[in-house]
Amino acid sequence: MTDLTHAFSDDLAATLTRAFDLLARAAADRRSPMHTPSVASIGLDGAPRSRTVVLRHFDRGERCLRFHTDIRSEKYAELTSDPRISTLFYDADKKVQLRLSGMASLHVTDEIADGAWAASQAMSRHCYATEPAPGSAIMEGGAFSIPKGRDLTEVGRPHFCAVRIKFSKLEWLWLGSDGHRRALFEWDNAASTPVMRWLVP
């Protein structure tokens, strides 16, 4: 028994539409709980690595997410070595968890990177001008430099990377008040319509 006021309670197509709507809002609204998902990659030592990123864009038609990173970072090296990636989103108020997995592509000097950089605010651009490189060992907490102010800068552009995730699997979990719902959506390389099925929560 579920809360039938939700159209997606027992409708797989409506569930996928709802998931995509939440992703679209997460990319556009920084107040969305899903605006800062966790991403997991494979470390260079073969161990899993996870971190929080900012979701910058969602393309519903292409099934692509985008976040940004520094080419000097560990995750850039990891995704260069192994592009498999997964993302985890959770909205506590809506009681929805989304798990997506797919392949990452790294964009540093192409039109995708140029467009993402041009749309970035000053405070975001400044992060890529940090010296020394992210993850470097330093003698004390503040022993690094980063540009200040609201002026746009190109100093960090050589370090900037737009990461696109083309996901082939999306798993939905809704913690409904009268019964949970879990569903899996999977696309093969050529299909625009996924294989859809319910799972036991």
C-alpha positions, 0 to 999 in steps of 0.5 A: 500500500503506497501513498497514491497521491504520488503519480510515480507510486506504481508507474515505472515511466512516471518514476523515471520522469520524476527522477529526471525532474529531480536531476534537472532541478538539482542542476539548476537550483543550488538550494536543492539537496541533490545539487551536491551529489557524491561521486565514486571512482576507482583509485589508482590503487584499485580501491574505491574513492568518493567525494562530493561535487557540485552538479553543474548541468543535466541533459535529459535527452543525452542522459548526461550529468556534468561537474567540474574538477581540477586536472591536478586532482586525484579524481582527474587522474583516476578517471583518466585511468578508468572512466567508470563512475557512479553518483549518489543523490539524496533528498531527505525531504522527498525521501528519494535516493538516486544511484546512477552509474556510467562512463565519464569523459574529460573535457579540458580544451574543447568546446564543452570545457570552454562553454563550462568555463565561460559560464563559471562565476569568479569564485568558481574560477578562483578555485582552479588557480589555487597554488600549490595543486589540490591535494599537495602536502603543506606545512600548515592549514593556510599555506596555499594561495587563491585569488580573491575578489569578484573579478573574473580571471583566466589564471586557472583555465589551464587547470579546469576540466568539465567532467561529463557522465553518460549514465547507463543505469539509474536506480530509484528508491523512494521511502514512501510513508505507506510502503517503499518503492525501488526501481531500476532503469538500464539502457544499452548503447543504442537504446533511448528507452530503458529496460525498466523493472521494480526491485524489492526495497 
